[in-house]
Amino acid sequence: MEIGRSLIASTRTLTLPLAQAVEKLYEMGFTRIDVNYANLERSGVDDPSVLTHFRWALLTAAKIGAEPVTLHAPWEDYFLLPLGRGIEHAVAEAKLFIEMAYSYGVEVVVFHPFSAKHVGSHRVEWLNKRFFAILAEYSEREGLSVIAVENAARGQPWRRLEKLAELVRRISSPMLQVCFDTGHGNLNGYSLDRAAKILEDVPIACMHVHDNNGVSDDHSIPGTGTIDWSRARYLPEEALRRIVVEIDCKAAHHVCGLHIAAAFAATRRLLLGQAEKP
């Protein structure tokens, strides 16, 4: 594994429109990029325009030579309207993101699972199994990007890593993997070694790396919260292939660039065991 190549900067750190965030990250020297829906939400982009904005951001990356390694699809709320017309409509909408991502070289598309709050506790597990099984079968058949389902911060039952692992295990497709979010895990009492144990028999496509105080989803620089990073040694090497440094910053973009650099240095030291080179 190439240590330097595993780290990925997320557009969500910059308070800029999505395509501009891609361009600015590249100008700052961060060539491997996570194209994140958070920028569109913050910019107030309406749902019918979301795909267009994602496509423009990916086209921008292609033009300047950046590598869009991962793409974070819209939150579950985005898919609720098509889901109301039937699961096949929500699947069709999700396929558009997967197809678009693959056409621009994205390796992993991350989705949030539907929560019991929005789809009902009586069908939440069945619906997610059906939704992600169809997507995984489609992506495998067509040779598209890997689909990763992320552990939730609050949504039931997917805040529990055991349930997420069970979902991926039951579908059993090489194209459906886990996106392990360290901050969300910390909010729900999962140390890194406990998480590694729970996820030991399921494939991990990527990690979202950030810290918090164990109470709020702060997306802080690793090492500034309550996560015990010494337990990172228990994580499998597979989990370290794609590390999305997913911190938040509300300052001007040039200041946030310094925050990203600090977060990269902290991640190398705490998660990868590598000191920053002079």
C-alpha positions in Angstrom: 0.0 0.0 0.0 1.3 3.4 -0.9 0.9 5.5 2.2 0.8 8.9 0.4 -1.7 7.6 -2.1 -4.3 6.4 0.4 -5.2 9.8 1.7 -8.1 11.7 0.0 -9.2 15.3 0.6 -13.0 15.9 0.8 -14.6 18.9 -0.9 -16.9 19.2 2.1 -14.1 20.9 4.0 -14.3 23.9 1.8 -17.3 26.2 2.0 -17.4 26.6 -1.8 -19.7 25.3 -4.6 -18.8 21.7 -5.5 -16.9 22.3 -8.8 -15.0 25.3 -7.3 -14.1 23.1 -4.2 -12.6 20.5 -6.6 -10.6 23.1 -8.4 -9.4 24.7 -5.2 -8.3 21.5 -3.6 -6.3 20.7 -6.7 -4.6 24.1 -6.6 -3.7 23.4 -3.0 -1.9 20.2 -4.0 -4.6 17.7 -3.0 -5.0 15.7 -6.2 -7.0 12.7 -4.8 -10.4 14.0 -4.1 -13.7 13.0 -2.5 -16.6 14.7 -4.4 -19.1 15.3 -1.6 -22.8 16.1 -1.6 -22.4 18.3 1.5 -21.2 21.2 -0.7 -24.4 21.0 -2.7 -26.6 21.0 0.4 -24.8 24.0 1.9 -25.1 25.8 -1.4 -28.8 25.3 -1.4 -28.8 23.4 -4.7 -32.3 22.1 -5.5 -32.8 18.4 -6.0 -33.4 18.5 -9.8 -30.1 20.2 -10.3 -28.0 17.8 -8.1 -26.9 15.5 -10.9 -25.9 18.4 -13.1 -23.7 19.9 -10.4 -22.0 16.5 -9.7 -21.4 16.1 -13.4 -19.9 19.6 -13.6 -17.6 18.9 -10.6 -16.4 15.6 -12.2 -15.9 17.3 -15.5 -13.8 20.0 -13.8 -11.7 17.3 -12.1 -11.1 15.6 -15.5 -10.1 18.9 -17.1 -7.5 19.9 -14.5 -6.1 16.4 -13.9 -7.5 15.7 -10.4 -8.5 12.2 -9.3 -12.1 11.9 -8.0 -11.5 8.7 -6.1 -14.8 8.6 -4.1 -18.1 10.3 -4.5 -20.6 10.8 -1.7 -24.1 10.5 -3.0 -26.9 12.6 -1.6 -28.3 11.8 1.9 -31.2 9.5 2.2 -33.7 12.4 2.1 -32.9 12.9 -1.6 -34.1 9.4 -2.4 -37.3 9.5 -0.4 -39.4 11.1 -3.1 -38.6 8.5 -5.8 -38.9 5.8 -3.1 -42.5 7.0 -2.5 -43.3 5.9 -6.0 -41.8 2.5 -5.5 -38.3 1.0 -4.7 -37.6 0.6 -8.4 -37.7 4.4 -8.8 -35.2 5.0 -5.9 -32.9 2.3 -7.5 -33.2 4.0 -10.9 -32.1 7.4 -9.3 -29.2 5.8 -7.5 -28.1 4.1 -10.7 -27.7 7.5 -12.3 -25.1 8.4 -9.7 -23.2 5.2 -10.1 -23.1 5.4 -13.9 -22.0 9.0 -13.8 -19.3 8.4 -11.2 -17.9 5.4 -13.1 -17.8 7.4 -16.4 -15.4 9.8 -14.7 -13.2 7.2 -13.0 -14.7 7.2 -9.5 -13.7 4.0 -7.6 -16.3 4.1 -4.8 -19.8 5.7 -4.5 -20.9 6.1 -0.9 -24.5 5.9 0.2 -26.3 6.4 3.5 -28.8 3.6 4.2 -32.5 4.4 4.7 -33.3 4.9 8.4 -36.2 3.5 10.4 -37.4 7.0 11.0 -38.1 7.6 7.3 -39.1 4.1 6.1 -40.5 2.5 9.2 -38.9 0.1 11.7 -41.0 -2.8 10.3 -39.5 -2.7 6.8 -36.2 -0.8 7.2 -34.0 -3.9 7.0 -35.9 -5.5 4.1 -36.0 -2.3 2.1 -32.2 -1.6 2.5 -31.4 -5.2 1.6 -33.5 -5.0 -1.5 -32.2 -1.6 -2.5 -28.5 -2.3 -2.1 -28.8 -5.9 -3.5 -30.2 -4.5 -6.7 -27.6 -1.8 -7.0 -24.7 -4.3 -6.2 -26.0 -6.8 -8.8 -26.3 -4.0 -11.4 -22.8 -2.6 -10.7 -21.3 -6.1 -10.8 -23.0 -7.0 -14.0 -22.1 -3.8 -15.8 -18.6 -3.5 -14.3 -19.2 -0.2 -12.6 -17.9 1.5 -9.4 -18.0 -0.2 -6.0 -20.9 0.8 -3.8 -20.2 1.5 -0.1 -22.8 1.8 2.6 -21.8 4.1 5.5 -22.5 3.6 9.2 -24.9 6.2 10.5 -24.4 8.9 13.1 -27.9 8.7 14.5 -30.2 6.8 12.1 -31.5 3.4 13.4 -30.6 0.7 13.0 -27.5 1.6 11.0 -25.8 3.5 13.8 -25.0 -0.1 15.0 -22.0 -1.5 13.2 -23.3 -5.0 13.8 -26.4 -4.3 11.7 -24.4 -2.7 8.9 -22.0 -5.7 8.8 -25.0 -8.0 8.7 -26.6 -6.1 5.8 -23.4 -6.3 3.7 -22.8 -9.9 4.7 -26.3 -11.0 3.7 -26.1 -9.4 0.3 -22.7 -11.0 -0.2 -21.6 -9.1 -3.3 -18.0 -7.9 -4.0 -19.5 -4.7 -5.3 -21.2 -3.8 -2.0 -18.8 -2.9 0.8 -18.6 -0.8 3.9 -17.6 2.8 4.4 -16.5 3.0 8.0 -16.9 6.5 9.4 -14.7 6.9 12.5 -16.6 9.9 13.8 -20.0 8.2 13.6 -18.5 5.1 15.2 -17.2 7.2 18.1 -20.7 8.8 18.6 -22.1 5.4 19.1 -19.4 4.0 21.4 -17.3 2.0 19.0 -13.6 2.1 19.6 -11.4 1.4 16.5 -10.4 -2.0 17.7 -14.0 -3.0 18.4 -15.0 -1.7 15.0 -12.2 -3.7 13.4 -13.5 -6.9 15.1 -17.1 -6.4 14.0 -16.1 -5.6 10.4 -13.4 -8.3 10.1 -15.3 -10.5 7.7 -16.9 -7.8 5.5 -15.0 -5.8 2.8 -14.2 -2.2 3.6 -14.1 0.1 0.6 -13.1 3.3 2.3 -12.9 5.1 5.6 -14.2 8.6 6.5 -11.7 9.9 9.1 -12.5 12.6 11.5 -12.9 13.1 15.3 -15.4 14.4 17.7 -16.2 14.8 21.4 -18.5 11.7 21.5 -21.6 13.8 21.6 -21.9 15.9 18.4 -20.8 15.1 14.9 -18.1 17.7 14.8 -15.9 16.4 11.9 -12.8 17.6 13.7 -9.2 17.0 12.9 -8.1 13.5 14.1 -6.5 13.7 17.5 -8.5 16.7 18.7 -11.5 14.7 20.0 -12.1 11.6 22.2 -11.2 8.8 19.7 -8.4 6.6 21.0 -6.3 6.5 17.8 -3.8 4.1 19.5 -6.3 1.4 18.7 -5.9 2.1 14.9 -3.3 -0.7 14.9 -6.1 -3.2 14.9 -7.6 -1.9 11.7 -7.0 -4.2 8.7 -4.8 -2.8 5.9 -7.8 -3.1 3.6 -9.5 -0.4 5.5 -6.6 2.0 4.9 -6.6 1.8 1.1 -8.9 4.8 0.7 -8.9 7.2 3.7 -11.2 10.2 3.1 -10.1 13.0 5.5 -13.6 14.4 6.1 -13.2 17.4 8.4 -15.3 20.5 8.5 -14.0 24.1 8.4 -16.1 27.3 8.4 -13.2 29.7 7.7 -12.0 31.1 4.4 -10.8 28.5 1.9 -7.1 29.4 2.3 -7.4 28.8 6.0 -9.3 25.6 5.5 -6.5 24.4 3.3 -4.2 24.7 6.3 -6.7 22.6 8.3 -6.7 19.9 5.7 -2.9 19.8 5.7 -3.0 19.5 9.5 -5.6 16.8 9.3 -3.5 14.9 6.7 -0.4 15.1 8.9 -2.4 13.9 11.9 -3.9 11.0 9.9 -0.5 9.9 8.7 0.8 9.9 12.3 -2.2 8.5 14.2 -3.8 6.1 11.6 -0.9 5.1 9.4 2.0 5.4 11.9 3.9 7.7 9.6 5.5 11.0 10.8 5.4 13.9 8.5 8.5 14.2 6.4 10.6 17.4 6.9 
